[in-house]
């Protein structure tokens, strides 16, 4: 749950403090409906941020920031799309902004170990665990070599099991555009993956 002082600081920094009777409960806690949204979507939002950013600490911070933003704007959510697609759109925009700011200051190097440490391992079979780790490293390396738009489409469709229509809502494209770009993204991923072997 987001601490009340954190949400107040974030809201004041952005100039968007909730109006009286907004999403903050009587005792300063989070409204029950937002708690349910957080409980249902915290892990998928974190995982999407992790795959997009490639760093565990950055992904945790990004997921926290996404839910602070979502909390601030929860009362204005119109319901034109699913709550999941709304949260993923916030996540992708936030992660894109983070990557742009970060890459402007640093040379990009993915911390593959942090991605793999957060994944479940195959207990009891060390060879299988090693193969899974190596495959995960190759997949992340191939994803990192793709243009941002392709990586985004692949993560949304493959990792999050979203339909073309839902991905279109998140990326603000038509389902046909998503389908065409996804085809090119899969080809680019295959080529990048082959180079990691």
C-alpha positions in Angstrom: 0.0 0.0 0.0 1.3 3.5 -0.8 2.1 5.4 2.3 -0.1 8.5 2.8 2.9 10.8 3.2 4.4 9.5 -0.1 1.2 10.1 -2.0 0.9 13.6 -0.4 4.5 14.5 -1.4 4.0 13.2 -4.9 0.7 15.0 -5.3 2.1 18.3 -4.0 5.3 18.0 -6.2 3.1 17.6 -9.2 0.6 20.2 -8.1 -2.2 17.6 -8.2 -3.1 17.1 -4.5 -6.4 15.2 -4.4 -9.5 17.2 -3.8 -11.4 16.9 -0.6 -13.2 13.6 -0.6 -10.9 12.2 -3.3 -9.2 8.8 -3.2 -7.8 9.2 0.3 -9.8 7.5 2.9 -11.0 9.0 6.2 -8.0 7.8 8.1 -5.5 8.9 5.4 -5.5 5.4 3.9 -6.1 4.4 0.3 -9.7 4.0 -0.9 -10.7 0.3 -0.9 -11.4 0.2 -4.7 -7.8 1.4 -5.4 -6.4 -1.1 -3.0 -8.1 -3.8 -5.0 -6.6 -2.4 -8.2 -3.2 -2.3 -6.6 -3.4 -5.9 -5.3 -4.5 -7.2 -8.7 -2.0 -5.3 -10.9 1.1 -4.6 -8.8 3.0 -7.7 -9.9 2.2 -7.4 -13.7 3.1 -3.7 -13.7 6.4 -4.4 -11.9 7.2 -7.3 -14.3 6.5 -5.1 -17.4 8.7 -2.4 -16.0 11.4 -4.9 -15.2 11.4 -6.3 -18.7 11.3 -2.9 -20.2 14.0 -1.3 -18.0 16.2 -4.3 -17.4 17.0 -3.3 -13.8 15.3 -4.6 -10.6 15.7 -1.4 -8.6 14.6 0.9 -11.4 11.6 -1.4 -12.1 10.5 -1.3 -8.4 10.8 2.5 -8.4 8.9 2.7 -11.7 6.1 0.5 -10.5 5.8 2.6 -7.4 5.7 5.8 -9.5 3.1 4.3 -11.8 0.7 3.6 -8.9 1.3 7.0 -7.4 0.3 8.5 -10.8 -2.6 6.1 -11.1 -3.8 7.0 -7.6 -3.7 10.7 -8.3 -5.8 10.2 -11.5 -8.0 7.3 -10.3 -11.0 9.4 -9.9 -10.8 10.7 -13.5 -10.5 7.2 -15.0 -13.4 7.1 -17.5 -13.5 3.3 -18.0 -13.1 3.6 -21.8 -10.6 0.8 -21.5 -9.8 -1.9 -19.0 -8.0 -0.7 -15.9 -5.1 -3.1 -16.9 -4.6 -1.3 -20.2 -4.7 2.1 -18.5 -2.1 1.0 -16.0 0.1 -0.5 -18.8 -0.1 2.7 -20.8 1.0 4.7 -17.7 3.8 2.1 -17.2 5.1 2.3 -20.7 5.0 6.1 -20.9 6.8 6.3 -17.5 9.4 3.7 -18.5 10.0 5.3 -21.8 10.6 8.6 -20.1 13.0 7.0 -17.6 15.0 5.3 -20.4 15.3 8.5 -22.4 16.5 10.5 -19.3 18.8 7.7 -18.3 20.3 7.0 -21.7 20.9 10.7 -22.2 23.3 10.6 -19.2 24.7 7.0 -19.4 25.8 4.3 -21.7 23.1 1.6 -21.7 24.1 -1.6 -20.0 21.4 -4.1 -19.0 21.8 -5.7 -15.6 20.8 -9.2 -16.7 21.5 -10.7 -13.3 18.8 -8.6 -11.7 16.2 -9.8 -14.2 17.2 -13.4 -13.8 17.4 -13.3 -10.0 13.7 -12.2 -9.9 12.6 -15.2 -12.0 11.6 -18.5 -10.4 14.3 -21.2 -10.7 13.9 -24.9 -11.3 14.6 -26.5 -8.0 16.3 -29.8 -8.0 17.8 -29.7 -11.5 20.9 -27.5 -11.7 21.4 -28.1 -15.4 17.8 -27.1 -16.2 18.2 -24.0 -14.0 21.4 -23.1 -15.9 19.8 -23.6 -19.3 16.8 -21.4 -18.2 19.2 -18.7 -17.0 21.1 -18.7 -20.2 18.0 -18.6 -22.3 16.7 -15.7 -20.2 19.9 -13.8 -20.8 19.7 -14.4 -24.5 16.1 -13.3 -24.6 16.9 -10.1 -22.7 19.9 -9.3 -24.8 17.8 -9.8 -28.0 15.1 -7.5 -26.6 17.6 -4.8 -25.7 18.8 -4.8 -29.3 15.4 -4.0 -30.7 13.9 -0.6 -31.3 11.9 0.6 -28.3 8.6 0.3 -30.2 9.2 -3.3 -31.2 10.3 -4.2 -27.7 7.2 -2.6 -26.3 4.8 -4.5 -28.7 6.5 -7.9 -28.0 6.4 -7.4 -24.2 2.7 -6.4 -24.3 1.5 -9.3 -26.5 3.9 -12.1 -25.4 4.4 -11.3 -21.7 1.1 -9.7 -20.8 -1.2 -11.7 -23.1 -3.0 -8.6 -24.4 -5.1 -8.6 -27.6 -4.2 -6.5 -30.6 -7.1 -4.2 -29.7 -5.8 -3.7 -26.1 -2.3 -3.1 -27.3 -3.7 -0.6 -29.8 -5.4 1.2 -27.0 -2.2 1.3 -24.9 0.0 2.4 -27.8 -2.6 4.6 -29.5 -2.6 2.7 -32.7 -5.1 0.7 -34.7 -5.2 -3.1 -34.2 -4.1 -3.5 -37.9 -1.1 -1.3 -37.3 -0.2 -3.3 -34.2 -0.5 -6.5 -36.2 1.8 -5.3 -38.9 4.4 -3.8 -36.5 4.3 -6.9 -34.4 5.1 -9.1 -37.4 8.1 -6.9 -38.1 9.0 -7.0 -34.4 9.0 -10.8 -34.3 11.2 -10.9 -37.4 13.6 -8.4 -35.8 13.6 -10.4 -32.5 14.4 -13.6 -34.3 17.3 -12.0 -36.1 18.6 -10.5 -32.8 18.1 -13.7 -30.9 20.0 -15.7 -33.5 23.0 -13.4 -33.0 23.1 -14.1 -29.3 23.8 -17.8 -29.8 
